[in-house]
Amino acid sequence: MNDREIYAAMLDDDNLDNIIMTDDDGNTFEMVQIGTMPMHDVVYGILDLVKINGRDVTEDESGLVMLELDCDDDSGDVYVSTVDEDDLFNEVLEAFNALPDE
């Protein structure tokens, strides 16, 4: 999936399809959508990693993945990147977990 497809899928409340990303080395990562959290003028997507290169993840590989979903209002360009900063990751996850259940 390209950035625009990931952005659209994560922001579509009716789309619960898994997100598939490919890294620079050609590895594919399949993730289940958990939810989104708007903060700091962007939206963060929270996902659960379930497969790497088509195989189920091991216990050591499993865990949450957070994506920053951003759109430039002027150009319409879409940017998707992983959140690697621990403090930001924890801040967004804490705010997400504080949301009331729907």
N, C-alpha and C positions, 0 to 999 in steps of 0.2 A: 504494500500500500504506500502511496506517496503521502506527503504531508497534508495536502488538501483533502484526500480521502480519509485520513486518520482524523483530522480536524472535524470534518463533517460527521463522521460516524460517532465520535465522542460527544458532539453537541446535539445529536439527534436522540431525543428521549425514547423514540420508538425503535431505535437501532441498538440491539444488544449483541450484534455479531462480534466475534473475537477480532482483536486488532492484531495484524501481522506486520512486523517491522523487520527490515534487513539492515545489518550493519555494514560498514565499509569493507569488511572481509567476506561478505556474502552469507553470513550466518543469519538464519531467520529465527525470530522470536514471536511466539503466539501467546497472546494475553487475553484474559477475560476482563471485560469492563466491569468495574465496581461502582464508579461514580465520578462526578466532577465537583470541583470546588473553585468558585471564582474568588480570587484574592490578588492584590497588588496589580490591578488593571489587566490581568490575564486570567485564563481558566486553567486549572490543573486537572489532569485526568489521572485517576487512580485505577491501576490495573493489577491483576494477579498473573504472574508468569506461569504458564502451563506447559509449553513445549519449546524446545530449542532444536532447530533443524529437523522438525517433524517427530521428535521423540519426546515422551513425557519427561519433565524435569525431575531430577533427583531431589531428595530432601535438602541437600546442601545448596542446590541451585534455585530452589523455590523461594518466592518472596514477592513483595509488592514492588511495582514499578510506578514511577510518577512521571508524567509527561507535562511539559509546559506547552499550552496551546495558545498561540498568539496570532493576531491578524492585524496587519497594517491597514488602518481605515482609509488612508489616502490611496495607496496602491492596490489594496486588496490582496497583497501577498500574505501567505499563510506560513507560519513557522511552527514546527514541532520539534522539541528537544527533550531529552531526559533530564530530570532533576537529580544532580549528583551531590549537591550541597546538603549535608546532613541537617543543619539547622533549619533550612527552608523546608526540606522534606518533612521533618518532624512538626514544624509549625503548621503546614498545610494539612497533614494527616490528623493532627490534634483538632483543628477546626472542623475537618470533615467528620470526625468521630463525634463531635459535639452536636452535629445537626440532629434534629428530631427524626425518628424513623417515620417513613411515609406509610 
